[in-house]
Amino acid sequence: MSILDGILKNIGGAPDDVVNLAAKIGIDPAMAEKAIAALGQTHQMDGDTVTLAAEKTGLSPDILNQIVGAIGGEGSLTNFASILDRDGDGNPINDIMDMAKGLFGKS
């Protein structure tokens, strides 16, 4: 189970895992994970969250808006951002990579 799966399970009404979310939206699970991470990151930035995430991922704003809706709206992005951005630097990607390294026993 991925870190994002664990977060999704704790959000009422959200799909139970990234695979189910991806299937619901009609995209690849890896792209769904990338989109969720980008939405969590861009939610903390100045500007429109979806527009900024679209620029980062190449996904259409329509798809990203569907993901935002499926995971519980803009408020849920704050949960993703705070959980994923452990060091509070506004960039959850480095923290996700550190967590992944820990899962695979690398330091």
MOPAC internal coordinates of N, CA, C and O (Angstrom, degrees):
PM7 1SCF
backbone

  N    0.0000 0     0.00 0     0.00 0    0    0    0
  C    1.4457 1     0.00 0     0.00 0    1    0    0
  C    1.5265 1   108.36 1     0.00 0    2    1    0
  O    1.2310 1   121.16 1   -45.30 1    3    2    1
  N    1.3287 1   115.39 1   134.70 1    3    2    1
  C    1.4565 1   119.44 1   179.41 1    5    3    2
  C    1.5256 1   110.29 1   -82.04 1    6    5    3
  O    1.2310 1   121.61 1   -14.11 1    7    6    5
  N    1.3069 1   114.52 1   165.89 1    7    6    5
  C    1.4618 1   120.73 1   177.15 1    9    7    6
  C    1.5186 1   109.89 1   -59.50 1   10    9    7
  O    1.2310 1   120.71 1   138.92 1   11   10    9
  N    1.3418 1   116.25 1   -41.08 1   11   10    9
  C    1.4536 1   119.66 1   179.86 1   13   11   10
  C    1.5229 1   111.67 1   -64.86 1   14   13   11
  O    1.2310 1   119.80 1   145.57 1   15   14   13
  N    1.3400 1   117.99 1   -34.43 1   15   14   13
  C    1.4567 1   120.88 1   176.62 1   17   15   14
  C    1.5258 1   110.18 1   -59.84 1   18   17   15
  O    1.2310 1   120.77 1   135.92 1   19   18   17
  N    1.3325 1   116.13 1   -44.08 1   19   18   17
  C    1.4565 1   120.60 1   179.22 1   21   19   18
  C    1.5168 1   112.08 1   -61.64 1   22   21   19
  O    1.2310 1   120.60 1   140.90 1   23   22   21
  N    1.3115 1   116.45 1   -39.10 1   23   22   21
  C    1.4632 1   120.00 1   178.88 1   25   23   22
  C    1.5240 1   110.13 1   -68.37 1   26   25   23
  O    1.2310 1   120.30 1   135.42 1   27   26   25
  N    1.3350 1   117.02 1   -44.58 1   27   26   25
  C    1.4625 1   120.68 1  -179.50 1   29   27   26
  C    1.5261 1   111.56 1   -59.26 1   30   29   27
  O    1.2310 1   120.01 1   141.64 1   31   30   29
  N    1.3236 1   117.58 1   -38.36 1   31   30   29
  C    1.4610 1   120.86 1  -179.69 1   33   31   30
  C    1.5283 1   111.87 1   -62.61 1   34   33   31
  O    1.2310 1   120.32 1   156.72 1   35   34   33
  N    1.3275 1   116.99 1   -23.28 1   35   34   33
  C    1.4589 1   121.12 1  -178.25 1   37   35   34
  C    1.5181 1   113.95 1   -93.79 1   38   37   35
  O    1.2310 1   120.08 1  -179.44 1   39   38   37
  N    1.3320 1   117.46 1     0.56 1   39   38   37
  C    1.4609 1   120.89 1   179.01 1   41   39   38
  C    1.5150 1   107.91 1  -106.22 1   42   41   39
  O    1.2310 1   120.39 1   -65.22 1   43   42   41
  N    1.3115 1   116.85 1   114.78 1   43   42   41
  C    1.4537 1   121.22 1  -179.25 1   45   43   42
  C    1.5169 1   112.10 1   -58.51 1   46   45   43
  O    1.2310 1   120.96 1   -48.18 1   47   46   45
  N    1.3376 1   115.78 1   131.82 1   47   46   45
  C    1.4580 1   121.11 1   177.63 1   49   47   46
  C    1.5113 1   114.64 1    86.66 1   50   49   47
  O    1.2310 1   119.75 1   166.44 1   51   50   49
  N    1.3196 1   118.08 1   -13.56 1   51   50   49
  C    1.4661 1   121.21 1   179.24 1   53   51   50
  C    1.5242 1   108.90 1   -80.05 1   54   53   51
  O    1.2310 1   120.22 1   -26.77 1   55   54   53
  N    1.3262 1   117.19 1   153.23 1   55   54   53
  C    1.4766 1   118.74 1   173.27 1   57   55   54
  C    1.5249 1   109.54 1   -57.80 1   58   57   55
  O    1.2310 1   120.87 1   -27.53 1   59   58   57
  N    1.3456 1   115.94 1   152.47 1   59   58   57
  C    1.4607 1   120.75 1  -175.01 1   61   59   58
  C    1.5106 1   114.55 1   -67.41 1   62   61   59
  O    1.2310 1   119.88 1   154.33 1   63   62   61
  N    1.3247 1   117.83 1   -25.67 1   63   62   61
  C    1.4530 1   119.27 1  -179.16 1   65   63   62
  C    1.5241 1   110.49 1  -154.31 1   66   65   63
  O    1.2310 1   121.33 1    -8.43 1   67   66   65
  N    1.3004 1   115.06 1   171.57 1   67   66   65
  C    1.4603 1   121.35 1  -176.33 1   69   67   66
  C    1.5278 1   110.76 1   -62.54 1   70   69   67
  O    1.2310 1   120.02 1   142.29 1   71   70   69
  N    1.3376 1   117.57 1   -37.71 1   71   70   69
  C    1.4668 1   120.54 1  -179.46 1   73   71   70
  C    1.5254 1   110.11 1   -61.73 1   74   73   71
  O    1.2310 1   120.16 1   135.80 1   75   74   73
  N    1.3291 1   117.30 1   -44.20 1   75   74   73
  C    1.4622 1   120.35 1   178.59 1   77   75   74
  C    1.5245 1   111.31 1   -66.32 1   78   77   75
  O    1.2310 1   120.40 1   140.11 1   79   78   77
  N    1.3155 1   116.83 1   -39.89 1   79   78   77
  C    1.4616 1   120.80 1   177.49 1   81   79   78
  C    1.5241 1   109.68 1   -61.31 1   82   81   79
  O    1.2310 1   120.58 1   132.71 1   83   82   81
  N    1.3253 1   116.50 1   -47.29 1   83   82   81
  C    1.4674 1   120.96 1  -179.70 1   85   83   82
  C    1.5258 1   110.73 1   -60.57 1   86   85   83
  O    1.2310 1   120.46 1   136.96 1   87   86   85
  N    1.3213 1   116.73 1   -43.04 1   87   86   85
  C    1.4626 1   120.31 1   179.37 1   89   87   86
  C    1.5298 1   110.82 1   -63.82 1   90   89   87
  O    1.2310 1   120.73 1   139.05 1   91   90   89
  N    1.3075 1   116.21 1   -40.95 1   91   90   89
  C    1.4676 1   120.95 1   179.48 1   93   91   90
  C    1.5295 1   111.14 1   -61.76 1   94   93   91
  O    1.2310 1   120.60 1   140.26 1   95   94   93
  N    1.3401 1   116.47 1   -39.74 1   95   94   93
  C    1.4639 1   121.68 1  -177.93 1   97   95   94
  C    1.5244 1   111.21 1   -84.88 1   98   97   95
  O    1.2310 1   120.59 1   152.40 1   99   98   97
  N    1.3407 1   116.47 1   -27.60 1   99   98   97
  C    1.4582 1   120.99 1  -179.21 1  101   99   98
  C    1.5207 1   113.98 1    91.23 1  102  101   99
  O    1.2310 1   121.06 1  -145.84 1  103  102  101
  N    1.3545 1   115.57 1    34.16 1  103  102  101
  C    1.4671 1   119.94 1   178.05 1  105  103  102
  C    1.5263 1   109.26 1  -128.53 1  106  105  103
  O    1.2310 1   120.44 1   -11.27 1  107  106  105
  N    1.3196 1   116.77 1   168.73 1  107  106  105
  C    1.4530 1   123.90 1   177.64 1  109  107  106
  C    1.5355 1   109.92 1   -67.53 1  110  109  107
  O    1.2310 1   119.43 1   -40.53 1  111  110  109
  N    1.3345 1   118.69 1   139.47 1  111  110  109
  C    1.4658 1   120.65 1   178.79 1  113  111  110
  C    1.5320 1   113.97 1   -56.04 1  114  113  111
  O    1.2310 1   119.95 1   142.86 1  115  114  113
  N    1.3214 1   117.70 1   -37.14 1  115  114  113
  C    1.4664 1   119.54 1   178.85 1  117  115  114
  C    1.5239 1   110.52 1   -63.91 1  118  117  115
  O    1.2310 1   120.45 1   142.12 1  119  118  117
  N    1.3227 1   116.74 1   -37.88 1  119  118  117
  C    1.4653 1   120.65 1   177.69 1  121  119  118
  C    1.5228 1   110.49 1   -69.50 1  122  121  119
  O    1.2310 1   120.36 1   145.45 1  123  122  121
  N    1.3280 1   116.93 1   -34.55 1  123  122  121
  C    1.4695 1   120.30 1   177.17 1  125  123  122
  C    1.5209 1   110.27 1   -63.93 1  126  125  123
  O    1.2310 1   120.17 1   137.51 1  127  126  125
  N    1.3405 1   117.28 1   -42.49 1  127  126  125
  C    1.4659 1   120.27 1   177.45 1  129  127  126
  C    1.5212 1   110.87 1   -62.62 1  130  129  127
  O    1.2310 1   120.79 1   136.76 1  131  130  129
  N    1.3160 1   116.10 1   -43.24 1  131  130  129
  C    1.4663 1   120.71 1   178.71 1  133  131  130
  C    1.5292 1   110.28 1   -62.10 1  134  133  131
  O    1.2310 1   120.78 1   138.59 1  135  134  133
  N    1.3327 1   116.12 1   -41.41 1  135  134  133
  C    1.4629 1   120.68 1  -179.51 1  137  135  134
  C    1.5217 1   111.57 1   -65.60 1  138  137  135
  O    1.2310 1   120.39 1   136.41 1  139  138  137
  N    1.3325 1   116.86 1   -43.59 1  139  138  137
  C    1.4707 1   120.45 1  -179.93 1  141  139  138
  C    1.5231 1   110.33 1   -63.55 1  142  141  139
  O    1.2310 1   120.52 1   136.68 1  143  142  141
  N    1.3293 1   116.62 1   -43.32 1  143  142  141
  C    1.4660 1   119.92 1   178.00 1  145  143  142
  C    1.5219 1   110.78 1   -62.60 1  146  145  143
  O    1.2310 1   120.18 1   137.06 1  147  146  145
  N    1.3402 1   117.26 1   -42.94 1  147  146  145
  C    1.4731 1   120.60 1   179.18 1  149  147  146
  C    1.5156 1   111.01 1   -65.37 1  150  149  147
  O    1.2310 1   119.95 1   139.56 1  151  150  149
  N    1.3161 1   117.69 1   -40.44 1  151  150  149
  C    1.4683 1   120.60 1   178.35 1  153  151  150
  C    1.5280 1   110.90 1   -64.36 1  154  153  151
  O    1.2310 1   120.34 1   138.50 1  155  154  153
  N    1.3270 1   116.96 1   -41.50 1  155  154  153
  C    1.4632 1   120.31 1   177.59 1  157  155  154
  C    1.5159 1   111.65 1   -62.82 1  158  157  155
  O    1.2310 1   120.90 1   139.86 1  159  158  157
  N    1.3241 1   115.89 1   -40.14 1  159  158  157
  C    1.4641 1   120.36 1  -179.86 1  161  159  158
  C    1.5235 1   110.72 1   -70.66 1  162  161  159
  O    1.2310 1   119.87 1   131.51 1  163  162  161
  N    1.3200 1   117.85 1   -48.49 1  163  162  161
  C    1.4615 1   120.30 1  -175.47 1  165  163  162
  C    1.5222 1   112.69 1   -72.25 1  166  165  163
  O    1.2310 1   120.56 1   160.26 1  167  166  165
  N    1.3233 1   116.54 1   -19.74 1  167  166  165
  C    1.4651 1   119.70 1   177.46 1  169  167  166
  C    1.5259 1   110.95 1   -61.50 1  170  169  167
  O    1.2310 1   120.61 1   151.94 1  171  170  169
  N    1.3257 1   116.44 1   -28.06 1  171  170  169
  C    1.4664 1   121.16 1  -179.00 1  173  171  170
  C    1.5222 1   112.93 1   -87.91 1  174  173  171
  O    1.2310 1   120.17 1   175.84 1  175  174  173
  N    1.3250 1   117.27 1    -4.16 1  175  174  173
  C    1.4618 1   121.24 1  -175.85 1  177  175  174
  C    1.5262 1   110.70 1   -97.11 1  178  177  175
  O    1.2310 1   120.88 1   -18.15 1  179  178  177
  N    1.3419 1   115.93 1   161.85 1  179  178  177
  C    1.4568 1   120.55 1   173.16 1  181  179  178
  C    1.5189 1   108.73 1   -72.56 1  182  181  179
  O    1.2310 1   120.81 1   -43.68 1  183  182  181
  N    1.3088 1   116.06 1   136.32 1  183  182  181
  C    1.4567 1   120.75 1  -179.82 1  185  183  182
  C    1.5167 1   110.59 1   116.17 1  186  185  183
  O    1.2310 1   121.04 1     0.07 1  187  186  185
  N    1.3201 1   115.62 1  -179.93 1  187  186  185
  C    1.4552 1   121.61 1  -178.97 1  189  187  186
  C    1.5289 1   109.80 1   -77.85 1  190  189  187
  O    1.2310 1   120.85 1   -56.00 1  191  190  189
  N    1.3123 1   115.98 1   124.00 1  191  190  189
  C    1.4590 1   122.29 1  -176.57 1  193  191  190
  C    1.5224 1   112.05 1   -54.87 1  194  193  191
  O    1.2310 1   120.45 1   129.66 1  195  194  193
  N    1.3241 1   116.75 1   -50.34 1  195  194  193
  C    1.4631 1   121.11 1  -175.71 1  197  195  194
  C    1.5223 1   111.34 1   -66.96 1  198  197  195
  O    1.2310 1   120.31 1   137.78 1  199  198  197
  N    1.3181 1   117.01 1   -42.22 1  199  198  197
  C    1.4681 1   120.28 1   179.52 1  201  199  198
  C    1.5241 1   110.56 1   -61.93 1  202  201  199
  O    1.2310 1   120.41 1   134.58 1  203  202  201
  N    1.3213 1   116.83 1   -45.42 1  203  202  201
  C    1.4647 1   120.70 1   179.17 1  205  203  202
  C    1.5297 1   111.38 1   -64.11 1  206  205  203
  O    1.2310 1   120.34 1   138.78 1  207  206  205
  N    1.3381 1   116.96 1   -41.22 1  207  206  205
  C    1.4651 1   120.10 1   178.87 1  209  207  206
  C    1.5306 1   110.98 1   -67.06 1  210  209  207
  O    1.2310 1   120.28 1   145.14 1  211  210  209
  N    1.3296 1   117.08 1   -34.86 1  211  210  209
  C    1.4706 1   120.35 1   177.02 1  213  211  210
  C    1.5176 1   110.38 1   -62.67 1  214  213  211
  O    1.2310 1   120.71 1   139.83 1  215  214  213
  N    1.3228 1   116.24 1   -40.17 1  215  214  213
  C    1.4680 1   120.19 1   178.22 1  217  215  214
  C    1.5233 1   111.19 1   -64.80 1  218  217  215
  O    1.2310 1   120.26 1   143.28 1  219  218  217
  N    1.3340 1   117.10 1   -36.72 1  219  218  217
  C    1.4736 1   121.13 1  -178.06 1  221  219  218
  C    1.5279 1   112.31 1   -75.13 1  222  221  219
  O    1.2310 1   120.44 1   144.02 1  223  222  221
  N    1.3306 1   116.77 1   -35.98 1  223  222  221
  C    1.4618 1   120.54 1  -171.71 1  225  223  222
  C    1.5215 1   114.34 1  -102.01 1  226  225  223
  O    1.2310 1   120.51 1   156.73 1  227  226  225
  N    1.3232 1   116.64 1   -23.27 1  227  226  225
  C    1.4591 1   119.69 1  -173.98 1  229  227  226
  C    1.5206 1   112.87 1    82.66 1  230  229  227
  O    1.2310 1   120.22 1   178.85 1  231  230  229
  N    1.3327 1   117.18 1    -1.15 1  231  230  229
  C    1.4631 1   120.76 1   176.54 1  233  231  230
  C    1.5208 1   109.77 1   -78.76 1  234  233  231
  O    1.2310 1   121.06 1   -26.99 1  235  234  233
  N    1.3063 1   115.58 1   153.01 1  235  234  233
  C    1.4599 1   119.38 1   179.53 1  237  235  234
  C    1.5303 1   110.14 1   -72.18 1  238  237  235
  O    1.2310 1   120.53 1   -29.68 1  239  238  237
  N    1.3359 1   116.58 1   150.32 1  239  238  237
  C    1.4643 1   119.62 1   175.83 1  241  239  238
  C    1.5312 1   112.42 1   -57.29 1  242  241  239
  O    1.2310 1   120.21 1   147.90 1  243  242  241
  N    1.3403 1   117.20 1   -32.10 1  243  242  241
  C    1.4639 1   120.45 1   178.94 1  245  243  242
  C    1.5298 1   110.78 1   -61.34 1  246  245  243
  O    1.2310 1   120.61 1   133.26 1  247  246  245
  N    1.3309 1   116.43 1   -46.74 1  247  246  245
  C    1.4728 1   121.07 1   178.28 1  249  247  246
  C    1.5253 1   109.98 1   -62.42 1  250  249  247
  O    1.2310 1   120.46 1   134.47 1  251  250  249
  N    1.3200 1   116.73 1   -45.53 1  251  250  249
  C    1.4668 1   120.43 1  -179.35 1  253  251  250
  C    1.5222 1   111.44 1   -64.05 1  254  253  251
  O    1.2310 1   119.98 1   141.70 1  255  254  253
  N    1.3228 1   117.64 1   -38.30 1  255  254  253
  C    1.4714 1   119.98 1   176.32 1  257  255  254
  C    1.5201 1   110.94 1   -64.11 1  258  257  255
  O    1.2310 1   120.05 1   144.18 1  259  258  257
  N    1.3349 1   117.50 1   -35.82 1  259  258  257
  C    1.4635 1   120.62 1   176.15 1  261  259  258
  C    1.5264 1   110.73 1   -64.03 1  262  261  259
  O    1.2310 1   120.66 1   140.01 1  263  262  261
  N    1.3273 1   116.35 1   -39.99 1  263  262  261
  C    1.4657 1   120.62 1   178.35 1  265  263  262
  C    1.5239 1   110.22 1   -65.18 1  266  265  263
  O    1.2310 1   120.74 1   134.44 1  267  266  265
  N    1.3230 1   116.20 1   -45.56 1  267  266  265
  C    1.4782 1   119.91 1   178.16 1  269  267  266
  C    1.5218 1   109.87 1   -57.07 1  270  269  267
  O    1.2310 1   120.18 1   134.28 1  271  270  269
  N    1.3347 1   117.26 1   -45.72 1  271  270  269
  C    1.4566 1   120.83 1   178.74 1  273  271  270
  C    1.5182 1   112.39 1   -63.00 1  274  273  271
  O    1.2310 1   120.45 1   138.77 1  275  274  273
  N    1.3257 1   116.75 1   -41.23 1  275  274  273
  C    1.4673 1   121.50 1  -177.30 1  277  275  274
  C    1.5211 1   112.71 1   -67.59 1  278  277  275
  O    1.2310 1   120.24 1   150.00 1  279  278  277
  N    1.3255 1   117.14 1   -30.00 1  279  278  277
  C    1.4692 1   119.09 1  -178.56 1  281  279  278
  C    1.5247 1   112.55 1   -94.83 1  282  281  279
  O    1.2310 1   120.47 1  -175.63 1  283  282  281
  N    1.3178 1   116.71 1     4.37 1  283  282  281
  C    1.4563 1   118.54 1   172.70 1  285  283  282
  C    1.5117 1   115.46 1   111.78 1  286  285  283
  O    1.2310 1   119.38 1  -168.03 1  287  286  285
  N    1.3131 1   118.78 1    11.97 1  287  286  285
  C    1.4579 1   121.82 1   175.70 1  289  287  286
  C    1.5185 1   113.44 1    90.33 1  290  289  287
  O    1.2310 1   121.88 1     3.28 1  291  290  289
  N    1.3183 1   114.00 1  -176.72 1  291  290  289
  C    1.4712 1   121.28 1  -176.61 1  293  291  290
  C    1.5291 1   112.36 1   -57.47 1  294  293  291
  O    1.2310 1   120.13 1   143.75 1  295  294  293
  N    1.3251 1   117.35 1   -36.25 1  295  294  293
  C    1.4614 1   120.38 1  -179.19 1  297  295  294
  C    1.5107 1   112.83 1   -60.88 1  298  297  295
  O    1.2310 1   120.33 1   145.24 1  299  298  297
  N    1.3262 1   116.98 1   -34.76 1  299  298  297
  C    1.4604 1   119.75 1   179.93 1  301  299  298
  C    1.5204 1   111.60 1   -69.38 1  302  301  299
  O    1.2310 1   120.23 1   155.40 1  303  302  301
  N    1.3311 1   117.17 1   -24.60 1  303  302  301
  C    1.4678 1   119.72 1   178.81 1  305  303  302
  C    1.5197 1   111.29 1   -65.12 1  306  305  303
  O    1.2310 1   120.50 1   149.26 1  307  306  305
  N    1.3152 1   116.64 1   -30.74 1  307  306  305
  C    1.4621 1   120.14 1   176.16 1  309  307  306
  C    1.5250 1   109.60 1   -63.09 1  310  309  307
  O    1.2310 1   120.48 1   139.91 1  311  310  309
  N    1.3471 1   116.70 1   -40.09 1  311  310  309
  C    1.4659 1   120.31 1   177.05 1  313  311  310
  C    1.5196 1   110.71 1   -62.24 1  314  313  311
  O    1.2310 1   120.29 1   133.72 1  315  314  313
  N    1.3366 1   117.04 1   -46.28 1  315  314  313
  C    1.4563 1   120.62 1   178.98 1  317  315  314
  C    1.5229 1   110.24 1   -60.51 1  318  317  315
  O    1.2310 1   120.96 1   133.82 1  319  318  317
  N    1.3171 1   115.76 1   -46.18 1  319  318  317
  C    1.4652 1   119.57 1  -176.80 1  321  319  318
  C    1.5262 1   111.07 1   -62.46 1  322  321  319
  O    1.2310 1   120.49 1   135.62 1  323  322  321
  N    1.3296 1   116.66 1   -44.38 1  323  322  321
  C    1.4638 1   118.80 1  -176.56 1  325  323  322
  C    1.5223 1   111.86 1   -71.49 1  326  325  323
  O    1.2310 1   120.14 1   145.16 1  327  326  325
  N    1.3116 1   117.34 1   -34.84 1  327  326  325
  C    1.4596 1   120.31 1   179.95 1  329  327  326
  C    1.5208 1   110.69 1   -73.62 1  330  329  327
  O    1.2310 1   120.87 1   137.98 1  331  330  329
  N    1.3266 1   115.95 1   -42.02 1  331  330  329
  C    1.4581 1   120.10 1  -175.75 1  333  331  330
  C    1.5218 1   113.15 1   -78.89 1  334  333  331
  O    1.2310 1   120.08 1   148.67 1  335  334  333
  N    1.3361 1   117.45 1   -31.33 1  335  334  333
  C    1.4642 1   121.08 1  -177.88 1  337  335  334
  C    1.5220 1   109.02 1   -94.97 1  338  337  335
  O    1.2310 1   120.94 1  -106.69 1  339  338  337
  N    1.3080 1   115.81 1    73.31 1  339  338  337
  C    1.4638 1   121.54 1  -174.22 1  341  339  338
  C    1.5178 1   114.01 1   -62.63 1  342  341  339
  O    1.2310 1   120.15 1   147.45 1  343  342  341
  N    1.3347 1   117.32 1   -32.55 1  343  342  341
  C    1.4675 1   118.42 1  -178.21 1  345  343  342
  C    1.5235 1   112.99 1   -92.46 1  346  345  343
  O    1.2310 1   120.06 1   178.84 1  347  346  345
  N    1.3506 1   117.50 1    -1.16 1  347  346  345
  C    1.4606 1   121.50 1   174.85 1  349  347  346
  C    1.5081 1   115.32 1    69.22 1  350  349  347
  O    1.2310 1   120.08 1  -158.28 1  351  350  349
  N    1.3387 1   117.45 1    21.72 1  351  350  349
  C    1.4624 1   119.44 1  -178.52 1  353  351  350
  C    1.5269 1   113.49 1   -88.80 1  354  353  351
  O    1.2310 1   120.42 1  -177.05 1  355  354  353
  N    1.3386 1   116.80 1     2.95 1  355  354  353
  C    1.4615 1   119.96 1   179.87 1  357  355  354
  C    1.5162 1   113.54 1    85.52 1  358  357  355
  O    1.2310 1   120.18 1  -179.52 1  359  358  357
  N    1.3292 1   117.26 1     0.48 1  359  358  357
  C    1.4600 1   121.63 1  -179.61 1  361  359  358
  C    1.5269 1   108.85 1  -127.16 1  362  361  359
  O    1.2310 1   119.76 1   -81.54 1  363  362  361
  N    1.3459 1   118.06 1    98.46 1  363  362  361
  C    1.4572 1   119.42 1  -178.67 1  365  363  362
  C    1.5229 1   113.54 1   -74.43 1  366  365  363
  O    1.2310 1   119.99 1   164.28 1  367  366  365
  N    1.3301 1   117.63 1   -15.72 1  367  366  365
  C    1.4585 1   120.15 1  -175.34 1  369  367  366
  C    1.5280 1   111.37 1   -60.55 1  370  369  367
  O    1.2310 1   119.99 1   135.83 1  371  370  369
  N    1.3389 1   117.63 1   -44.17 1  371  370  369
  C    1.4738 1   119.08 1   179.96 1  373  371  370
  C    1.5231 1   110.98 1   -63.96 1  374  373  371
  O    1.2310 1   120.17 1   146.06 1  375  374  373
  N    1.3248 1   117.29 1   -33.94 1  375  374  373
  C    1.4561 1   120.44 1   179.45 1  377  375  374
  C    1.5262 1   111.17 1   -72.60 1  378  377  375
  O    1.2310 1   120.38 1   142.37 1  379  378  377
  N    1.3293 1   116.88 1   -37.63 1  379  378  377
  C    1.4634 1   121.02 1   176.48 1  381  379  378
  C    1.5261 1   109.69 1   -62.83 1  382  381  379
  O    1.2310 1   120.77 1   137.40 1  383  382  381
  N    1.3262 1   116.13 1   -42.60 1  383  382  381
  C    1.4694 1   119.84 1   178.44 1  385  383  382
  C    1.5266 1   110.93 1   -62.81 1  386  385  383
  O    1.2310 1   120.26 1   139.53 1  387  386  385
  N    1.3191 1   117.12 1   -40.47 1  387  386  385
  C    1.4606 1   120.38 1   177.71 1  389  387  386
  C    1.5296 1   111.00 1   -63.74 1  390  389  387
  O    1.2310 1   120.61 1   138.98 1  391  390  389
  N    1.3492 1   116.45 1   -41.02 1  391  390  389
  C    1.4548 1   119.89 1   178.05 1  393  391  390
  C    1.5275 1   110.65 1   -64.32 1  394  393  391
  O    1.2310 1   120.43 1   138.98 1  395  394  393
  N    1.3243 1   116.79 1   -41.02 1  395  394  393
  C    1.4670 1   120.89 1   178.98 1  397  395  394
  C    1.5190 1   110.76 1   -63.65 1  398  397  395
  O    1.2310 1   120.50 1   139.16 1  399  398  397
  N    1.3245 1   116.66 1   -40.84 1  399  398  397
  C    1.4655 1   119.84 1   177.69 1  401  399  398
  C    1.5296 1   110.14 1   -60.33 1  402  401  399
  O    1.2310 1   121.03 1   139.57 1  403  402  401
  N    1.3282 1   115.64 1   -40.43 1  403  402  401
  C    1.4540 1   120.03 1   179.10 1  405  403  402
  C    1.5206 1   112.01 1   -64.22 1  406  405  403
  O    1.2310 1   120.32 1   143.93 1  407  406  405
  N    1.3243 1   117.00 1   -36.07 1  407  406  405
  C    1.4608 1   120.64 1   178.65 1  409  407  406
  C    1.5189 1   111.88 1   -66.24 1  410  409  407
  O    1.2310 1   120.60 1   148.76 1  411  410  409
  N    1.3126 1   116.46 1   -31.24 1  411  410  409
  C    1.4517 1   121.07 1  -177.48 1  413  411  410
  C    1.5223 1   112.80 1  -101.12 1  414  413  411
  O    1.2310 1   120.50 1  -169.40 1  415  414  413
  N    1.3286 1   116.66 1    10.60 1  415  414  413
  C    1.4442 1   121.45 1   175.08 1  417  415  414
  C    1.5132 1   115.34 1    73.16 1  418  417  415
  O    1.2310 1   120.35 1  -160.24 1  419  418  417
  N    1.3307 1   116.94 1    19.76 1  419  418  417
  C    1.4569 1   120.29 1   178.04 1  421  419  418
  C    1.5175 1   108.34 1  -100.71 1  422  421  419
  O    1.2310 1   120.57 1   -25.44 1  423  422  421
  N    1.3215 1   116.51 1   154.56 1  423  422  421
  C    1.4626 1   119.58 1   178.04 1  425  423  422
  C    1.5061 1   110.59 1  -128.42 1  426  425  423
  O    1.2310 1   120.10 1   180.00 1  427  426  425

